[in-house]
Amino acid sequence: MANPIDPKHIDKRTAERYLRNGDLDEKTYQRHIETLPDLTDKSVPVETVMHDELEEDEDFDDEDEGDEDTGNDE
């Protein structure tokens, strides 16, 4: 086996892969996780807007501009 992997240099996704492959010792990783501080109180909500949602909103706004009352009742 190559040099052991230091758990502080990996994230959750890579850790899962390393654990499956046997490249990372599960007990070492668990000890590392347990030493991490709880930062829940410092978290903030994040709102994500997808690009196609922006385009739909822009199209909707463009349609609204054309619906203004021009005084011409045809």
MARVEX-532338 format. One record per residue (C-alpha): residue number from 1; residue in three letters; x, y, z. Coordinates in steps of 0.02 Angstrom, whole numbers, m for minus. Layout:
# MARVEX-532338
<seq: NUM | type: ALA | X: X | Y: Y | Z: Z>
...
//
This chain:
# MARVEX-532338
<seq: 1 | type: MET | X: 0 | Y: 0 | Z: 0>
<seq: 2 | type: ALA | X: 60 | Y: 177 | Z: m39>
<seq: 3 | type: ASN | X: 82 | Y: 313 | Z: 91>
<seq: 4 | type: PRO | X: m69 | Y: 329 | Z: 204>
<seq: 5 | type: ILE | X: m190 | Y: 468 | Z: 161>
<seq: 6 | type: ASP | X: m208 | Y: 609 | Z: 287>
<seq: 7 | type: PRO | X: m397 | Y: 630 | Z: 318>
<seq: 8 | type: LYS | X: m380 | Y: 819 | Z: 338>
<seq: 9 | type: HIS | X: m331 | Y: 831 | Z: 154>
<seq: 10 | type: ILE | X: m488 | Y: 751 | Z: 84>
<seq: 11 | type: ASP | X: m673 | Y: 791 | Z: 78>
<seq: 12 | type: LYS | X: m823 | Y: 679 | Z: 108>
<seq: 13 | type: ARG | X: m839 | Y: 623 | Z: m73>
<seq: 14 | type: THR | X: m658 | Y: 571 | Z: m94>
<seq: 15 | type: ALA | X: m654 | Y: 494 | Z: 80>
<seq: 16 | type: GLU | X: m797 | Y: 378 | Z: 31>
<seq: 17 | type: ARG | X: m701 | Y: 322 | Z: m123>
<seq: 18 | type: TYR | X: m539 | Y: 298 | Z: m26>
<seq: 19 | type: LEU | X: m631 | Y: 199 | Z: 108>
<seq: 20 | type: ARG | X: m710 | Y: 85 | Z: m25>
<seq: 21 | type: ASN | X: m541 | Y: 56 | Z: m107>
<seq: 22 | type: GLY | X: m454 | Y: 23 | Z: 58>
<seq: 23 | type: ASP | X: m339 | Y: 173 | Z: 36>
<seq: 24 | type: LEU | X: m402 | Y: 255 | Z: 196>
<seq: 25 | type: ASP | X: m420 | Y: 175 | Z: 366>
<seq: 26 | type: GLU | X: m600 | Y: 194 | Z: 427>
<seq: 27 | type: LYS | X: m552 | Y: 210 | Z: 611>
<seq: 28 | type: THR | X: m426 | Y: 348 | Z: 573>
<seq: 29 | type: TYR | X: m554 | Y: 440 | Z: 468>
<seq: 30 | type: GLN | X: m688 | Y: 426 | Z: 604>
<seq: 31 | type: ARG | X: m567 | Y: 494 | Z: 735>
<seq: 32 | type: HIS | X: m531 | Y: 641 | Z: 619>
<seq: 33 | type: ILE | X: m717 | Y: 675 | Z: 593>
<seq: 34 | type: GLU | X: m749 | Y: 673 | Z: 780>
<seq: 35 | type: THR | X: m614 | Y: 805 | Z: 809>
<seq: 36 | type: LEU | X: m694 | Y: 929 | Z: 688>
<seq: 37 | type: PRO | X: m784 | Y: 1075 | Z: 771>
<seq: 38 | type: ASP | X: m973 | Y: 1095 | Z: 750>
<seq: 39 | type: LEU | X: m994 | Y: 1252 | Z: 643>
<seq: 40 | type: THR | X: m1182 | Y: 1240 | Z: 623>
<seq: 41 | type: ASP | X: m1211 | Y: 1409 | Z: 706>
<seq: 42 | type: LYS | X: m1097 | Y: 1492 | Z: 578>
<seq: 43 | type: SER | X: m1189 | Y: 1424 | Z: 427>
<seq: 44 | type: VAL | X: m1297 | Y: 1530 | Z: 313>
<seq: 45 | type: PRO | X: m1435 | Y: 1479 | Z: 193>
<seq: 46 | type: VAL | X: m1390 | Y: 1480 | Z: 9>
<seq: 47 | type: GLU | X: m1516 | Y: 1508 | Z: m130>
<seq: 48 | type: THR | X: m1472 | Y: 1441 | Z: m301>
<seq: 49 | type: VAL | X: m1555 | Y: 1499 | Z: m461>
<seq: 50 | type: MET | X: m1528 | Y: 1394 | Z: m615>
<seq: 51 | type: HIS | X: m1482 | Y: 1478 | Z: m779>
<seq: 52 | type: ASP | X: m1639 | Y: 1418 | Z: m870>
<seq: 53 | type: GLU | X: m1747 | Y: 1489 | Z: m730>
<seq: 54 | type: LEU | X: m1666 | Y: 1659 | Z: m760>
<seq: 55 | type: GLU | X: m1705 | Y: 1647 | Z: m946>
<seq: 56 | type: GLU | X: m1886 | Y: 1604 | Z: m909>
<seq: 57 | type: ASP | X: m1901 | Y: 1753 | Z: m791>
<seq: 58 | type: GLU | X: m1825 | Y: 1868 | Z: m923>
<seq: 59 | type: ASP | X: m1945 | Y: 1801 | Z: m1056>
<seq: 60 | type: PHE | X: m2090 | Y: 1827 | Z: m937>
<seq: 61 | type: ASP | X: m2035 | Y: 2006 | Z: m903>
<seq: 62 | type: ASP | X: m2019 | Y: 2041 | Z: m1091>
<seq: 63 | type: GLU | X: m2196 | Y: 1977 | Z: m1120>
<seq: 64 | type: ASP | X: m2263 | Y: 2088 | Z: m981>
<seq: 65 | type: GLU | X: m2187 | Y: 2242 | Z: m1062>
<seq: 66 | type: GLY | X: m2284 | Y: 2209 | Z: m1223>
<seq: 67 | type: ASP | X: m2449 | Y: 2191 | Z: m1128>
<seq: 68 | type: GLU | X: m2454 | Y: 2371 | Z: m1069>
<seq: 69 | type: ASP | X: m2616 | Y: 2461 | Z: m1105>
<seq: 70 | type: THR | X: m2584 | Y: 2575 | Z: m1255>
<seq: 71 | type: GLY | X: m2761 | Y: 2641 | Z: m1261>
<seq: 72 | type: ASN | X: m2794 | Y: 2553 | Z: m1426>
<seq: 73 | type: ASP | X: m2939 | Y: 2435 | Z: m1398>
<seq: 74 | type: GLU | X: m2947 | Y: 2332 | Z: m1557>
//
